[in-house]
Amino acid sequence: MIIETKNLAFTVSGKRILDNLSFSVSAGRRLFIVGPNGAGKTTLLRCLCRIIDDFSGTIKVKDRSIKKYSQKKLAAIATYVPQSLPIDIQFTVHQFILMARYPHLSPFSVISPGDEKFASDAMEMTQTTGFAERVMATLSGGERQQVSIAAAIAQQAEIFLLDEPATYLDYKHQRDIHSLLMKINKTFGTTLVCVTHDLNSAVLSADTIIALRDGRIVFTGSPDEIMDEKILEEIYSKKFSFANHPVTGQKLIVPDYIE
Amino acid sequence: MKKKVIFILICIFALTVIVISPFIGPVRIPFKVLSDFQMESVESQIFYSLRLPRVLTAFLAGAALACCGVALQAMFRNPLATPFTLGISSGAAFGAAMYLIFAAWMKLPFGGIIFSFIGSLAAVLLVYGFTKVKKGFSVGTMLLAGVAVNFFFSSLILFLQYISDFTQSFRVIRWLMGSIDVSGFQTPIIFFIFTAAGVSIIALQNLNLNLMSISDEIALARGVNVAKSRKIIFFATSIMVAVVVAYCGPIGFVGLMAPHICRLLVGYDNKILTAASVLFGGAFLALCDTFARTLIAPAEIPVGVITSMLGGPFFVWLLLRNSAANSL
């Protein structure tokens, strides 16, 4: 198991955000985490890479408690891709991606040709080479997200913790990001842990789905299993309509808020 | 690389200021003093025991303040963060004033520095304490806490002045205006030791500072131990500010201006920005101090008055330019 949590809980000013979560992910899997707003999805991701470190219970990465790793050692294994990067970053794309080599550098070392290679490969894979010298603040939302993922690739992490990587993007960029993630998963065997609101994309991309509600796991299973009226109603307190994908036959949800 | 050229120009500028400034002043210094190490003439005495140490001290003080400014601005992701605005300077000033008024008779070795370091550290701990109490570190909170701490220590200094006698009070006021008044090489050597140490510590944090200047989240995701890094930076800035304040008083705005001008010149990468700001800040303060002692010679203007007169308008310009107030 590359990630294993046991009785993971997190409380902030008296409010329980995460409540006794125990689950595990094996290497190379694609785990998607869904659930209503405020269910604790983002908090969970932040615990997994120790952006939050005053949780209780244990999180093990590669069979070792993450509290026993230095932040740097942990970052060489797991990285976090936030929902969106700050919009006013004054570094160029190239500089930003090179900075992701941090876990592999000492304070004294300079950027080596090897580091440059990782950065340029990551840019090629994410099709960001074209705007390598642009300042981050000038990028569009979609471009910024591509760069964010490029940096995660350059970081050579084995686990990507992604927080709604496609939420703010248009359809084309949503699809691009998802196929990029699938490609990364296939090429490097990267373990993906991805939080999303988009059930359909979770069903299409995941091999396991966990649903959170009020900080508790209310569902664990395969994409096919979650596409069930009763289960979804339990998660979201709302009824869903379904349709089958015209080509693959995959059961998906369809919008039903039109009267 | 355009930035490298600009960096070399900054180096040349700094060197020029250091070399030329000691020759400027009410007494003309002929170039032949350079070979007169025995200090036989009055001119060479002025040059070696007054002007050169003073220019070097000013340079090192400016360098230290600029270095603090660079580090704090990156760490807080706020263009207005400086030792001055965060209350570190006033903490140090309060410590040093305490020493001046109550403890100077003890003639402690480095008493001024020790007291002012305690003061700056107290200010930092207060600011830092706020964020611990208010769980979750917010840059805005911390800056506002800094402003509060600044006022708090300023009022304590006023109180000290009020209860002290007239001569002491005058000394404190004169020193609070900021002045670089040294003779002999003892002070520049002390400054060199502390500035070199402080700048080296900050330089080793440059990669961390780059990442922290984006967001703490990204810094952590890339593997920066943000909490530890923050402590190291606070410690290094406290000690540099303490030394400068103990000897020269709270000289404002160098820590604000130098990093900003350098950012326009060499960009945001702290690896080059720190070095550029250190050189530029040093040269800037040395230049200001040269004006301070020559403009109305034989009298002197406190250098703090000059930097503040330049700094005030600069601060406003900065506010208008990138509406920094929004990021509070």
Interface residues (C-beta under 8 A of the other chain):
Chain A: V12 S13 C49 R50 I51 S70 Q71 K72 K73 L74 A75 A76 T79 Y80 V81 P82 L85 P86 I89 Q90 F91 Q95 F96 M99 A100 Y102 P103 L105 P107 F108 Q155
Chain B: K135 L204 Q205 N206 L207 N210 L211 I214 S215 D216 E217 I218 L220 A221 R222 G223 V224 N225 V226 G267 Y268 D269
